[in-house]
Amino acid sequence: MKIMQISWADICAYGDWLKPESALKFALGGYTHVEFQGEVSKCELSYADDGTPLVGLGKESN
């Protein structure tokens, strides 16, 4: 598990996705999770038709 620390500046207005710049950092860094305000969440990495990385934020359940 590789965790990327993020802030409000990294999250899109809807709160469900990382902004493009942060998504690229996530994809290139080989991250699998993000830490936001002390909470670790597993993320889903996918790609748009043009190859742009998309990172959906989710919550890890126990």
Secondary structure, DSSP 8 states (H G I E B T S, - for coil): --EEE--GGGB-TTSSBB-HHHHHHHHHHT--EEEETTEEEEEEEEE-TTS-EEEEE-----
